[in-house]
Amino acid sequence: MIKITQAEYLQDKIIQVHFSDGSWGDYDLQPLIDKQSSLTKALESEKIFKQFYLEMGALCWRNGLELGTGNIQDKLKNNHQLHHQEKVA
């Protein structure tokens, strides 16, 4: 099972995520926040947005929002934003 191993705030509503399979990408959460669900509305606040953490390989916030690896990887791949670490011999 692939997990998120590292997440770093970049700017605006973008978090760079690194996965256990060596892939990575810059995940823009603004489209998700724009949906204005009860869980994503709180992320409009930059202060709250930056309080994300990793739990069991998922991207989480204290309000209960949890984003799994598969969904994030799929969105990055579909937008041609999923990068793979080059293997060095």
Legacy VTK file of the C-alpha trace (Angstrom):
# vtk DataFile Version 3.0
C-alpha trace
ASCII
DATASET POLYDATA
POINTS 89 float
0.000 0.000 0.000
1.402 3.372 -1.042
1.414 6.066 1.630
2.229 9.737 1.840
5.631 9.963 3.499
6.170 13.722 3.462
4.042 16.833 2.962
5.213 20.423 2.743
3.212 23.624 2.368
4.336 25.533 -0.731
1.997 28.501 -1.292
-1.664 29.455 -1.533
-3.510 26.111 -1.192
-0.731 23.935 -2.608
0.996 21.141 -0.692
3.896 19.156 -2.096
3.352 15.485 -1.281
5.866 12.649 -1.506
4.743 9.027 -1.691
6.353 5.800 -0.513
6.769 4.621 -4.123
9.112 7.542 -4.841
6.569 9.631 -6.725
5.660 13.193 -5.777
3.633 16.188 -6.882
2.317 19.615 -5.969
-1.309 19.089 -4.943
-3.589 22.124 -5.316
-6.493 21.832 -2.891
-8.281 24.997 -4.063
-10.745 23.074 -6.311
-11.688 20.894 -3.322
-12.069 23.927 -1.038
-14.222 25.644 -3.676
-16.812 22.868 -3.277
-17.622 24.400 0.133
-18.312 21.143 1.974
-18.610 21.245 5.752
-15.077 19.840 6.098
-13.326 21.844 3.387
-14.846 25.249 4.197
-12.532 25.593 7.223
-9.495 25.265 4.937
-10.226 28.692 3.456
-8.358 30.023 6.489
-4.633 29.951 5.727
-3.895 29.348 9.403
-6.095 26.248 9.517
-4.962 25.065 6.084
-1.321 25.029 7.199
-2.148 22.836 10.218
-2.211 19.615 8.177
-0.422 16.506 9.367
0.184 12.941 8.231
-1.544 10.029 9.917
-1.120 6.465 8.695
-0.033 7.755 5.277
-2.991 10.120 4.774
-3.116 13.927 4.674
-5.268 15.119 7.603
-6.588 18.182 9.394
-7.891 18.474 12.960
-11.468 19.095 11.785
-11.672 15.467 10.599
-10.822 15.935 6.921
-8.651 13.078 5.689
-7.375 12.688 2.131
-6.082 9.286 1.123
-3.084 8.577 -1.039
-4.946 6.973 -3.934
-7.208 9.949 -4.556
-4.355 12.450 -4.408
-2.123 10.358 -6.678
-4.943 9.886 -9.193
-5.654 13.619 -9.380
-1.958 14.413 -9.822
-1.590 11.731 -12.498
-4.713 12.858 -14.399
-3.372 16.434 -14.409
0.106 15.269 -15.526
1.575 16.543 -12.249
2.755 13.243 -10.763
6.532 12.976 -10.958
8.716 9.941 -10.369
12.103 9.962 -8.772
14.753 8.828 -11.197
16.621 5.779 -10.019
20.361 6.160 -9.758
22.472 3.049 -10.387
LINES 1 90
89 0 1 2 3 4 5 6 7 8 9 10 11 12 13 14 15 16 17 18 19 20 21 22 23 24 25 26 27 28 29 30 31 32 33 34 35 36 37 38 39 40 41 42 43 44 45 46 47 48 49 50 51 52 53 54 55 56 57 58 59 60 61 62 63 64 65 66 67 68 69 70 71 72 73 74 75 76 77 78 79 80 81 82 83 84 85 86 87 88
